[in-house]
Amino acid sequence: MSIFLDSSSKIIVQGITGSEGTKHATKMLQAGSNIVGGVNARKAGQTVTIAGKELTVFGTVEEAIKETGANVSVIFVPPKFAKDAVIEAIDAEIELAVVITEGIPVHDSAYFWAHACAKGAGGASPSGAGTGACAPGAASSGTPRTPGTRIIGPNCPGVISPGQSNAGIIPADITGPGKIGLVSKSGTLTYQMMYELRDIGFSTCVGIGGDPVIGTTHIDALEAFQNDPDTEVIVMIGEIGGDAEERAADYIKQNVTKPVVGYVAGFTAPEGKTMGHAGAIVSGSAGTAQAKKEALEAAGVKVGKTPSETAALARKLVPDS
């Protein structure tokens, strides 16, 4: 089992003819992902051969879905054009949009996320979408709802269900399928945790991104892993800034029965220093690594002081490991 992505997923790549789109489409295909086409309005009707597979370049996401049955789009579009690309995917009612692009203005991310929420009333809910991360007022009725398109990112490494499918830039050869579910704000820490626990393996690894406005959150992934019968232990990686980890702690306390292990990056960050991720902004004592650690521990989460210690804690919780 897995969440959000599996062997039946049919993937298109928006921006497939660009250097990043081509490079990572090659790696996704080599990992066994079922890429069925690409999208670039300026090169519609052409074909590209990637990793030995001939793929049609469609003019629109809607056309690509109609012709291929695609249900996942991985978006490698420059920041200036990313908002329009994501909105196009939402309007076409793609089930999952993985937005890899870094440097998208926060206003643009907020706009396409609100658009996804507004479309949720009429769009098809993606598999395992959960009970909704859309805020009241995002849709015309003013009631919370699950967006019609699940968005992962932006500024994220994507999602991988090892041995089944890979949508994004996560290296597929770090680990194999297994019993651990991983959700992380940090791309590099995602890779490290996959490596540390490679002998046990993962059901799905989700890199949600560290921007101030993202689609899928820690809570969304926690809910999906809680409902996945083959995920036995959950590893959650956060970082300083904002209150996402504190909110996740509240959710865990009330809704998650599976063991959760956590790590919060930024314990040694200088006070008042803005960190690499756009979301890592600390105000006073709110958003500090210590505050997040205390909130998670109060919810019964075992929190490691380092990524390696976190992996060791997870290892002890996996049956027969």
N, C-alpha and C positions, 0 to 999 in steps of 0.2 A: 504494500500500500504506500501511498504518498499523498502529499497535499499540493493542490494548485496545478501540478504538472505530472504527467505520466506517459507511458509508452504510446498511448493513443493520441497524444497531443499533436496537432498539425500546426506547424510554425511558419509564419511569414516574417520577413525582415524588411522593415521600413528603413530605407537607406542602404539597401543591399549592394549597390554599385559603388558606394564610397569606400575608402580604404579601410575604415574600421568595420563597416558592415561586411565587406568581403572577407577580411581576416577572421573575424569571429564567426561568421557563417561557416567558414571552412572548419574551424575547430568544433563547432556545434555538430556539424555533419559527421566529422570524424569520431565524435563521442556517441554517435548513434541517434541523434535527434532527427525527427522527421520534418525537415524543412521542405515546404511545398511550393515556395515562390518568394518573390520580393516585390517591393513597391517603390517606384520612382516615376512620378508623372512625366518627367522629361524624357524618360527612356522606355515608355510604355510600349509593349509589343516586342521588345528585344528579348533575347535570352542570354543568360550567363551560365558558364560552366564552372562550378565550384566543387572541389573535392571529387571530381569525376561525375557530378550530377548536373544535368542540364535543367535550369530553373527559368521559368517565365517571369519577366518583370512586368507587373501590372501597373496601370495608371492610378488606381485607387485601391484602398483597403476593401471597400465594398465589392469591387470587381474580383479581387483576389479571393475573398471569402466565397463568393458565388461560384467561382471556377474550381476552387481547391477544397472547400470545406474547412478552411483554416479556422482555428479557434484561439490561437495565440499569436501575438505580434511582439517582436523584439525591435525596439526603436533605437536606431543609431543615426539620429538626425541632429545636425548642429543646433546649438542653443537658440539661435535666432529663429529657427523654423520649427522647433520642437513642439511648441504649444499647438500649432496647427496640425502637426502630425498626430499628436495624442487625441485631439478633438476629432480628427478624421476617424481614428480607430474606435473611439467611443460611439460616434454617430453610426458607424457600421456595425455596432453591437458585437465587437470582438469580445470573447469571454475574458481574456487575460492580456493586458498590455504591460510589457516589461520595459520600463523607460531607463535605458542605460545612460543617457546623455548627462554630462556634468555641466554645471554653470548655467542652468536654466534660471531666469529671474524668478524670485519667490512669487511675485504677482502672477506670472504665467502659470506656475504650478498650482497656485490657489484657484486660478480661473478654470483650468481643465479639471481639477478635482471637483469643484462645484458643479461643473458641467456633467461630470460622470454621475454625481449624486442626483442631479435634476433628471437625467435620463433613466435613472434607476426605476422610476415608476413604470416605464414602458419597456425597458430593456430586459433581456434574459439574464437572470442572476447566474453568475459563474458557479461552478461546482465548488462546494465547501466554502462559500463566500461568507458564511457567518451571519450575524444579526445586525451588522451595519456599523460603519464608522462614520457615516455622514451625520453632520450636525443638524439640529433643527433649523429650519429656514433655508437649508441648501436646496431643497426641492420646492416646487410650487405650492405644495400642500402645507409646508412648514413642519412636517413630521419626519423623524429620523427614518432612514431607509438604507438598504444595501445598494451601492451603486450597481448599474447594469453591467459595467465593465470593471473587473478587478484591476487596479493599477498597482504595480510594484515599482518603487522608485518615486522620483527620479534620482539620479546620481547614485546608482546602485550597481552591484555586480550581477544581479539577476537571481535566478532560482534553478536549482538542480535537484533532480531525483536520481541519484546514482544508479547506473545500470538501466535507466529508462529514458530520460530525456534531460537536456540541458538548454536553458533559454537565457543567454547572457554571456558573461565573460569569465565565469568561474572555471578554473582548470578542472577538467573531468577526470584526470588521472590521479588525483590526490587520495581518493577514498573510493569505497564501494558501497553497495546497499547494506543497510543494517537497521538498528533499533533506535537510533538517536535522531531527534528532530532538532534542528538548529535554526534560530532566528537571530540576526545580527545587524546592527547599524553599520558596522565597519566591514569593508570588503577584505582588507588584509587579515583582520582577525577571524573572519569567516574561513579563510584559507588555512590559517594556523590551526584553528580548532579542528577542521577536517583532517589535517595531517596528524595532530596529536592523537586523535581517536580513530585513525584509519583502519586499525585492526578490528574495530567493532562495527564501524560503518554507520550510514545515515539513511533515514527514510527520505527526508528532504532537507535541503539547506536553503534558507531564504535570506538574501541580503536586502534589507528594506531601505537602506540609504540613510544618510545623516542630515539631510536638508531639513529646514524648519517645517516645510509642508511636504508630506509624503502620502502615498496612497495607503498601501497595506502597512499596518502597524504591528508592534509587538503583540498587542492584544488579539488582533486578527489571526496571527500565526499561532499563538497559544491556544486559541479556541479550536483551530483546525487540527493541531497536534493532539489536543485532548480528545477529539472525536475520531482520530485515526487509530484503528485497532493495532497497527503494527509499530506505532511509535511508543516506546516504553519509558524513555527519559527525554526531557526537553532541556536544551542548553540555550540560554538567552544572553546575548551580549549587548550591552548598552554603553553609553559614554556620557560624560558631563554635559550639562546644558539641558534646558527644558525640563519637563516633568513626565515624559513618556514612561520612564522606568517606574516612577512612583505610581502612576496610573495602572501600569501592568501589574505591580505588586498588589494593588487592591483587587484587580481582576483575578489574580492567582488565588488570593485568599478566599474568594467567594466561589470560584468556578472550576479550578484546576485540581484534580486529584492525583495526577501523575507527578513523580518527582521532578523538580525543576532546579537546575544549577545555573548560577548567574556569574557574570563578570562585568565590571564597570570600568571602562578605560578613562584615565585622567586623574588618578590619585595624586600624581606628582606634578600636575599642571600648576604653574604659578598663578596666584590669585590675580584675577582681573585680566588674564591673558586669553585672547580669543584663539581657539584652536582651529585645526584644519577644516573640519566639517562646519558647514554654515549653521548647523543647528547647535553647535557646541558653545553656547553663550551662557555664562553663569551670572546670575544676579544675586548678590549677597550670599546667603547660605543656601538659597534655593538652587537646585540643579547641580550641586556638588557631588563628587563621587561618594563621599561619606554618607550624605543624606540618602542617596539612592541605595547604597549598600544596607543601611539600616532599615529602609522601607522594605526591601526585598527579604531581608532576614526576618523581619517581623511577620512576613507572609509565609515563612517556612522554607524559603529558598536558601540553599547553601551557596554562599558567594565566595569565590576564590580571589586571592590577592593578586594573582598573575594568571595569564592564560593557561600555563602549564598546570598550576594548582587547580584551576577550574576543570581542566580535562581530567585530572586525577580524581576529583570529587565525582564527576560524571561516571567515570569508569567503575567506581565502587557501587554505583546505583544500578548498573545494567546487570540483569540476571545472567549468570553463566559467563561473565566476561573475565 
